[in-house]
Amino acid sequence: MPRPDTREPEDRRTASAGSGSSRIPLSLMGEQNMGLFDNFARSIGLRDERTISYSDCEQLYRNGNYKKAFERCLKYTMENEDARIWTMLGDMYRTGKGCIVNPAESFNWMFKAASTGIPEAEYHVGKMFEDGFGTQRDPTESLMWITKAANHKYPEAAYELGDMYANGDRIPYDQSKAYHYYLIAAKAGYPQAECALGLIYYTDNASAANYYQAIKWFKKAAQHGMLDANYNLAQAYAQNRFPGRNLDEYIKNITIAAQGGIDAAVMELGCAYFDGFGVPRNYSKALEWLQHPLLCSNVEALKKLGFMYEMGLGTEPNRDKAYEKYTQAANLGSSFAKYKLGSFMYSNGNKSEAFKWYRESAEHAFPLAQARLAEMYYLGDGIPVDHHQSYFYAYFASRLGVPGFTDNIEKYKMSLTEADVNKIEKEVNTLLSPVKDD
């Protein structure tokens, strides 16, 4: 197992003169060299007569005066053994605060602090072993140090270890241990852990008590600024569960999450205004949210926008914009959008292009596309008459419940034998079993 170099960093070690002494003989320190050392000493505050305390170093660090903090920390270590300062130095070497990033120095200082039981240092040593920062990668050592930090109640470590147990990542899945470590981090006010704890309670929906615990932890995480928690609160309040749906709270929390840039919340808020769910129906507001940049590649948003531009909901009807949105959705695989593009082409008299889009939509079992193809093959509308294909799509449409096909299928059997009909129906029934629409 790799171990750190526990010697003092290079710029603070004394050189050996070869006689066993740990000091440079005065005879080797000329006037010029003494002057250089004196300048260096002044540059890092070694000539400062005032005694440096830990609180001095910490205050400089917390105020963002990293260069001065780094200099004071170095001086402090010359006269004191303090793991808190070693941790601070390890962090500065790790992040480049007040000095140049130096992975090896960072690991050395952090390992020195971790070996005394400083939880923050234990966690960072674990991450360094995980990432190979300043030392060789070692997943076993990483897990050991992160576990030490978690057991010493360091919030980030406890949350991360909880996630490992919850996901079976590097260690066997264990929901009870995940809960245990999430709770440690959550009690320390760590928002991600509060949210994770809420999810554990929420997914175990057997009792009202669990539901209220979920709400409690989601609220704590939301108060600590975690937008995912607002989104989760919205979902909890939208459900008709204990003690019942609260749409005012749903809208309040989904709005906070949407304004904070949670894309799923943006979509939901747009749909809420479109459907009048929790708010009065407002197509203009729906259009505003559904056009949010976060939804530029969202199939459901593009489908709704195409429909709104086509029908003039919240805006003037605009077939060009409707066609644009449907095309974007179709290119992302939407069978509904492909059907709408087929209808656009058909109404423009371009039946060959309409047939192409209808067929692509029908390949994903979109019901109305099946119905349109049945009619086109039956009538020879833009394509040659084909009674086999006509019955195939008509029977498909009837199985999917398209009005006019469930009770009026007989006419499509024209010129077909009983064997033909049985074969087509068997084929359709086989195709339908695993198919789901988009």
Buried (B, 14 or more C-beta within 10 A) or exposed (E): EEEBEEEEBEEEEEEEEEEEEEEBEEEEEEEEEEEEEEEEEEEBBBEEEEEBEBEBBBEBBEEEBBEBBBBBBBBBBEEEEBBBBBBBBBBBBBEEBBBEBBBBBBBBBBBBBBBBEBBBBBBBBBBBBBEEBBBEEBEEBBBBBBBBBBBBBBBBBBBBBBBBBBEEEBEEEBEEBBBBBBBBBBBBEBBBBBBBBBBBBBEEBEEEEBBBBBBEBBBBBBEBEBBBBBBBBBBBBBBEEBEEBBBEBBBBBBBBBBEBEBBBBBBBBBBBBBEEBBBEBBBEBBBBBBBBEBBEEBBBBBBBBBBBBBEEBBBEEBEEBBBBBBBBBBEBEBBBBBBBBBBBBBEEEBBEBBBBBBBBBBEBBBBBBBBBBBBBBBEEBBBEBBBEBBBBBBBBBBBBEBEEBEEEBEEBBEEBEEEBBEBBBEEBEEBEEEEEEB
